[in-house]
Amino acid sequence: MREIKILAVDDIEANRVSLQYLIQEYLENVHLILASNGEDALKITYKEEIDIIILDIQMPGLDGFDTAKYLKSNPKTQNIPIIFLTAAFKEEEFQQKGFQIGAIDYLTKPIENHQLINKLNLYIEVIIKNKQLEAVNDNLYKALQKEIELKEQIQKQQLELIEQSKMAALGEMIGNIAHQWRQPLSLISTLASGIKLNIELGISKEEEVARSTESIMKTTQSLSEMIDNFREYSYKDTLAKFNLSDIVHKTIDTREHLITENNINVITNLDDSIELVNLPNSLVQALVNLIQNSKDALDKIDTKKYIFIDTYINKNNLIDIVLKDNAGGIKTEHINKIFEPYFTTKHKANGIGLGLNITYKIVNDSMYGKIKARNCQFEYNDEQLEGAEITITLPFKI
């Protein structure tokens, strides 16, 4: 640590010499700077890092009180401790004035030398402790900044991973569009061809044309809504207010081909009043991953296949989204590992085990929620079912 710099200001040379002797004789690691007037003292404080100022009051030109006022008005010097040391202004009113200006002490002569040294030692010790504390705070601040930068970097990498997963899922969806659209496009083509043929043969009926046209319009509207779902899903996510039931239905719509082709019955029990401020597309991604995971598990059973999705407000005034299936559940030795990266019980051709890990990161890191898994037994239509239950818990607002 550098030397403590003390500035002694007095217009009388004998007083300056006396102070110089005392400080050099009794104080260690102190660098004393002398000034004979207030103007010089101000110049010195602008150039040097002064720690304590011993200031006489009665001086020609700028007196001690005015010098102190200038020091306290300057942000660079306002925190320097000032000790008034005077032989002339001993009255209480002057002492009060000195303290009002901002001095930490007001000493009058004659003062016993050891008393002055002891006081200086005390103030120096306080200054040293403050500087040490400032250094600790500075180091803590730098460490905190590094931790924040590291956290931001990790979050950025996690978001990139989530986006990559989303794009992979989107690619899979797009790959199924042709198959999913084959039936409605075939319907449109058949109806349009029928209208054209009837007109050419002169057997067109107004009612049939209107009915066929209405079917074409409904089908194209359905296809248009499907495009909107895919387009919204591909966008980078932003914080927004949304209705939870709308998001659940949108998720089911984006996986309709998967659900239909695999004869899966999706049963919903939703609280349509729940609205929250969070990341809607990220929630779609998480639910898509969970539905895909349930579908893969349901592939192994020959009975009726169910996915149940419930939403409600729990006793802690948080939002629960519960998705469960009747695929038999998760093996006990696996249930605590399913959210770990690269953990999978599937054949490697069917995935590398990132879907549930990404879902975990979406919910916990991006959406400030919690996700947990358990096995459960439940009844539906007088039938006892068993399967895995995933619960996502979210706040109403982040």
KALINZI-V62030 format. One record per run of one state. SS is the DSSP state (~ for helix, > for strand, _ for the rest). FROM is the first residue (numbers start at 0). TO is the last residue. If there is no record, write none. Layout:
SS & FROM & TO
SS & FROM & TO
This chain:
_ & 0 & 2
> & 3 & 8
_ & 9 & 11
~ & 12 & 25
_ & 26 & 28
> & 29 & 34
_ & 35 & 36
~ & 37 & 46
_ & 47 & 50
> & 51 & 54
_ & 55 & 62
~ & 63 & 72
_ & 73 & 79
> & 80 & 85
_ & 86 & 90
~ & 91 & 100
_ & 101 & 103
> & 104 & 107
_ & 108 & 111
~ & 112 & 200
_ & 201 & 204
~ & 205 & 233
_ & 234 & 237
> & 238 & 242
~ & 243 & 253
_ & 254 & 254
~ & 255 & 260
_ & 261 & 262
> & 263 & 268
_ & 269 & 273
> & 274 & 278
~ & 279 & 297
_ & 298 & 303
> & 304 & 312
_ & 313 & 317
> & 318 & 324
_ & 325 & 346
~ & 347 & 349
_ & 350 & 353
~ & 354 & 365
_ & 366 & 368
> & 369 & 379
_ & 380 & 381
> & 382 & 393
_ & 394 & 395
> & 396 & 396
_ & 397 & 397
